[in-house]
Amino acid sequence: MKGLLDDFSDGEGSSLERLVSRGVSRRDFLKFCTGVAVMVGLPMGMGAKIAEAVMNPKRPPVLWLSAQECTGCTESLLRTNHPTLEKLILELVSLDYHETLNAGAGHQAEAARVKSMQENKGKYILVVDGSIPVKDGGIYCKIGGKTALSLLEEMGSQAAAVVAIGSCASWGGVPSAAPNPTGATPVHEIFKTKGIKTPVVNIPGCPPNGYNFLSTVLYFVTFKKLPELDDQGRPKFAYGRIIHENCERRPHFDAGRFAMEFGDEGHRKGYCLYKLGCKGPETYNNCPTLLYGDVGSGAWPVGTGHPCFGCSEKGVGFTMPLHSPSRPQYLTPPSLFTEVYPGKEGVAPGVKALAAGFAGAAIGAAGAAVLSGLGKKDDEKEDKKDKEG
């Protein structure tokens, strides 16, 4: 291990030397890179390769375009702590343009953007934060006298890859909510319309977890390609499972224990928030397992007692009413479970509710009929005994 770490000591003024001068040890840096490798589904040994790639004296340039957004994605990214953003990414990646973090402003900032594009054509990573208004020629969002739409076409067509960070850039987010007066449009749809071939990866969330973004960028820097994506262009390592599968309140769902109102006994005991409108059963994200802000356990909406409202899922967040019931994607095991009340076997109350009201479309009418009929004969026998007695 010592020899490997020594290999990364590439001279005075190197990226690693700057990290060390700011309190990040070589060992901690390598541990971080190993963690990134494991997170994206790579063998632990690939951590060294990631470290080697980001230690390259020629830091990969990044340009950050902000359109219709609230700066929440940047704020979330600034709160990553293993190591912090300024100790890692701002030292290892050349962030040449970012309206929120630029040292310069006005003509200085725009000149830095153009210079970086010219010098790094086909090599830089473009990060897009916010949706792009297309109505009326895109006049509802302008930067330096140019529309965000024209800047996206100009910058996106010359980039090596594009990262659409946040739900607004990934699928429209808040600005695209009905009636969508500005014609807010996600990045990948504009590329499709304009015929731009640059690969796009979506990192949805409002805001997304900063580590999902960092891991994606480091993967691209290391392997010169994007990680494996799902059918919506999201990295599978982060959006491969629905929130419901890993939620800490999931056992209560299976046992039929639900909070019925905010502040009631079930809510105080940490029962499932499904009946308060939790969208975890239809939202893909790793919120329960990765958490936010490095502040400890429970650092995500459900952990604080509020239902997930599906901010990262197209057609859910900012589309469905906040407290309307979720539309589960599928019923995951155990689908048969003893009820929380003793002496009454059959289908768990949570599953009965889904089959009766909300899962018909997902599992089919026939499947719902089967589920709702399970245990029915036992109930009929009990009723017959009561009458005879």
N, C-alpha and C positions, 0 to 999 in steps of 0.2 A: 504493500500500500504506500509506503514511504517513497519508493522509487516512482510510482505513478504520480504521486503528488508533486514530486520534484520535476517531473516532465512538464507540468503546467506552469512552472516558474520560468516565464519566458522573458525575463529581463526587466530592468527598471522602466517604469512608466507603462507596463503592460496592463491589460484589463484586470488580470488577477492581482497585480501589485496594487492597483488602485483600490480593489476590494479589500485587500488585507489592510491597507492604510486606514480603511473605514471600519475596521473591526470584524470583518468576515474572514475566518480562517480558511485555509485551503481544504482542510478536512470537512468543515461545515459546508463549503461550496460543493464538494464532491458528493456529500450526503444529500444535498438538495437535488443535484442532478440525477442521483440514483432514485430519489423519490419521484421525480418527474417521469423517469423511465417506467417505473412500476405503475404509476398512475395511468399512463397511456397504454398499458398492457405489454410493455417490453420486458425482457429479462433484466435483472438487476445489473448485470455486467455492462449493459448499454449506457449506464449512467456516465461511465468514463468517456464514451464516444460523444455524448451530449456535451460534457464538460470541454472536451477537446474542440468541438465545433464552435462553441461560444467563446472560447479563448482565442480564436483566430484574430490576429492583429487588425485585420480589416473587418470591422464590426458591420453586420448587416444593417443597412439603412432602413428606417421606418418613417413613413409619412402618415400622419393622422388627420383625417378629414372629418370635421364636425358639421353635421347638417341639422335636421330638426330633432333636437335631443335636449336633455336636462343636465348634462355633465355627470349624471349618476354613475355611468360606466367608468369614467375617469376616476371619480371619487372612490369607487369600489376597488379599482386597480391600485390606487395609492395606499390602500390599507393592507396590502399583502405584506407579510412579515417574515418570510423564510427564504432568503433575507428580504429586507424591504425593497421596494421598487427602485429607489434611488441608488441602493447599494448593489443591486444586481442588474436589472434590465437597462437602466439609464447608463450603466457603465459598460454593458456588454452589447447593447444594441444602440446604434446611432440614431437617436430620435431627432430627426432633422426638422420636423415641422409638427407642431401641436398647438392649436390656438390657446388652450388653457395654460400650457406649461412653457410656451415660448418665452425666451428672455427678451427678445425684441418684439416690435409691434409694427403694424402698418406696412410700409414699403419694405422695411427690413425683413419682416416675417415672410412676405410674399417672395422676396428675392431669394431667401434661403430655400423655400419650397421649389422654385424653378431651378435653382442651381443643383439641388440634390437630384431632381428628376433628370436633368441633362447628364449629370455625371454617372448616374446609376440606372440608366434606362434598362428595363428588363431584369433588374436585380433587386429592387427595393420591395418591401412589404407595405401595402397600403391598408391601413386600418380605417374603416368607416364607422362612425358613431352617429346614429340618427337616421331617420328615414329621409328620402329624397322627394321633395314636392315636384310634381310634373305638370300640374294644372297651370294654365296661362304661361306656358313656357318656362316654368320653374321660378317665377319672380318672388315667391314667398320665402326664399332663403338665398341670400347673397353673401359672398365673402370676397373682399377686395374688388368689388365691382362686377364679379362673375357669379353666375348662379351655381348653386351646389350641383345641379344637374350637369352643367357643362364641365365643372371641375372633376366630377366623378368620371365622366367620359374621358377627359384628358388624362387624368392620373391613373385611372383603372386600366386603360388600354395599354399602358406602358409598364405596369407592375408585374412582378414575378408571381404574386399571389395577393388576394384580397381577403381580409378578415372583417366580416360584418359583426361588430361587437354590439350586443344588446338586442332586445326584441324589436326596437324601431328599425334598425338597419337590417335585421334578419327577416322580419315578416311585416313590418309596418308599425307595430306597437301602438302607443297612445295616439300619435298624430293621425293614424289611419282609422281610428274609431269612427263609426258612423256619426255624421254624414261625410266625413273626410273632406273638408272644404278645400284643402290645398292639393289634393291628389297625392297624398303621401304614399310612397312606393318603396319596397325593399330593394336592396342593391342587386340581388341576383335576378330580379325581374327586369330591371333596367338593362342589365347586361344581355339578357336574353333578347329583349326588344331591339337593342342596338347592335346585336351580333358580336359583342365583345367576348373573346374566348378565355380571358384570364380566369383561372380557377378561383372560386369563392368558397369560403368556409363560414358557416353561421354559428355564432356563439350567443344564442338568445338568453334572455333573462332581463329583469328590470329592478336592479342591475344584475348582470351575470356574476358568478363568482370569479374573482380575478385570476385564480389558479387555473381555471379552465382556459382562459385566454393565454396565460403565460405558458402553459404546457403545450398548447397548439403552436405557438410561435417558436418555442424551443425545438419542437419536433420538426418543423419546417426548416429551421436553421441547420439542424443536424442532418436530415435525410433529403433535403431539397425537394420535398413533396409534402402534401397535406396528409394528416392521419386518415384512417378509414372513416368514411362519412356514411350517414344514414340517408334515407330517401329525401330528407329535407335539408341535406347539406350540413348536418350537425356532426361533430366528432362523436363516434360511438362510445369512446371511453367515458364521456361525460353525460351523454344523452341516450344511452342504450337501454335504460330501464325506467319504468314509471316511478314517481316519487312514492306511491303507495306501497311498493314492494319493500322498501327499506325504512319506512317511517317508524319512529319509536312508538307511535300510538297504534300501529297495525294489530298487535295482539288484542286490543280492545275491540277493534272492528270485527275480528274473527269471532270474538266471544259475545258480540252484540251489545257492547257497552258504549253508549254514545252520550256526548254532551248535547242537551236539548236547547239550552239557552246559555248565553255568556254569563258566567258567574254562578251557574247552578252547581249542585254537588258534583255531577259528572265532569263538568268543566274544571272544577278545582282539583279533582282527582286525576286529571290527565287523560280522560276518556277520549275516544275517537271523535274528530270534528266533522265527520262526514255529513251529518244532518244540519250542520251550520254552514254548509256550502263548500266544504273542502274539495278542491279540484285535483288533489293528489292522485286519485285513481285514473286520471286521463292526461296527466302532465309528465313529460319526460324530462328528467333532470337529476343531478346527483346532490341536491340540496341537503338531504338528511345525512349523507355520509361525508361530505366535504365541509359543510358549515361555512360561516362567514366571519370575516374580520379577525380571525385568530383570537377570539375573546372567550373561548371555552364552549362547553356543551350547551345545547339549546339555542345556538345562534342562527336560527332560521325561523320563518314565520310560525310554522306549526309548533316549534319548540318553545315559542313565547306565548302560545295559547291562541293564535289566530289561524283560521283556515288558510291553506294555500289557495291563491286565486288564479293559478295557472299563468303567471306572467310570461313564462317562456314558451307557451304552447299557442300556436296559431289557431284562431277560432275559439279560444278559451279566455285567456286574459284580455281585458279591455273589450270583450265581446259579450260574454255571458254575464248575467247579473251576479253580483258578488256573492250573494248567499243562496243562489239557486242550487239544487242538487247536482252533483257531478254525473257524468255519463261514463261509467267505467268502461275501459277498453276490453277487459276480459276479467273473468272470475278466476283468481289465483287460489291455489290450495291453501288451507283446507276448505273445500266447498261444503263438506259435511262436518258438523261440529256439534257437540252437546251444548245446549243452550245454557245461558248463565243461571237460569232458574232450575234447581234440581227437580228430577222426576218427570221431565218433559223432554224426551229425546226427539231428534229430527234435524232439520236444517237450522243453522244459526240464524238469529233474527236479522243480522246484517245481510246475509245472503237472501233471505226471504224478501226483504225490502227491495233489493236489487232486482230479483226475478219478477216481483209483482209490479214494480213501477218504473225502474230506470234501466234495466239491462235487457229488455225485450229486443231492442234493436241490435244490441251487441251479440247476444247469444241465440237469437232467433225465437220465433213464437213457440216452436215445438220444445226448445230447450227450456224456456220459461215455464211452460206447462208441466214439464217433468219435474223441475225443481220445486214448483209450488205444490205439487202433489206428493212429494216425499214426506213420509210420516203421517199422511192423511188417514191411512187405514188404522193405524194405532189410535188416532184421535177418535175415529168412528167406533172402535171397540170400546174405548173408555166411555163414550156417550151411551152406548147400548147397555153397558154394565150399570151405569147410573140410573137409566130408566127402569131396568129390571129390579134394581135394588129398591 
